[in-house]
Amino acid sequence: MQKMKWQLGLVFFVILALAGCSAEDISLPTIVPLPTDTAVVALTPSITLMPSNTLTPTLTHTPTLTPTPAPVTYIVTDKDDMFGVALRYGVSLDALKATNPTVIPNMMGVGTVLIIPITPTPVLEVTSQSNSTPTPDPFSPLRLAAEPVCYQDALGGAYCFAQLENTSQSPVENPSVRFTLSGPDGTALEMDGILPLNILPAQETMPLVAYLPPTVPDSFVVSAQIKDWLPVMPDDSRYLDAEIVAETSAIAHGASFVDAAGVVNIPNGEADYVWVFGVVYDMNNQVLGLRRWEPSGVQSLTGTIPFNFRVYAMQGEIADLKLFVEAHANIP
């Protein structure tokens, strides 16, 4: 059809030429393209692909720092030993040694800084119970002079004390008691307590002590029973006669420690060791703390031996201080 239209236009142009018309006189019609049957392609917008495996940033929380408490320390004086410091702060001697492995307990110099392993512990509720159970030997010269008592330390263990009286006219050797701590759930802990000296003199009362490691319940009932002891033969020469001459001083009101000073007199013989045993009591004559002192760096233990040391209470107010002495003969 397009070809036909083109042919008709050409014929019309020839006719005009023959008629004498110029090209300027001719006005050609504007050819407007007719719609065709060609399909119009509608383009679908392309899909923009997002990058895969895009990780969402993770918020990192800065940890909150918990302030570390400054360690508790103690500066050793000329009146201290490691056991006394342990009692003062209510920790076991073993724990104090473990915390200060470079310190030699018997060679602490003045100014030595001890780190005290103190941790918070619940308050111990202790009920003492008199022990009416007879001793293993019905003819034993020993009896419990007071109800046993225990004090919890800062690590969850407990120091227990029992006052043992020798009612006979002869000394006894290596006495011991069995402490029993009964918890509210029916569990029981047992530990043997010993005398810090070897000899309990005739007609004398001294405390025996035991340390129970940190398995002690928050509350319990404590009892004690006399366990073992040995007689000392009249002709036994292993121990020397020794006497304490103490410097007396008033105990301050509310005191938590007392200084013990004086001399030990050994009239005959030479000792291979001398122990001075100090015990502090409250107004009810209950044991609050104790310490065993021995001289160091002394070449000859004979004649007059001076002593000066400090005894701490585990708790409570000190009302009295008692001193005991033991001198063991230096037998070649």
Summary of the structure (lengths in Angstrom):
residues: 332
radius of gyration: 49.9
end to end distance: 149.0
largest distance: 177.0
contacts: 845
relative contact order: 0.13
helix: 12%
strand: 39%
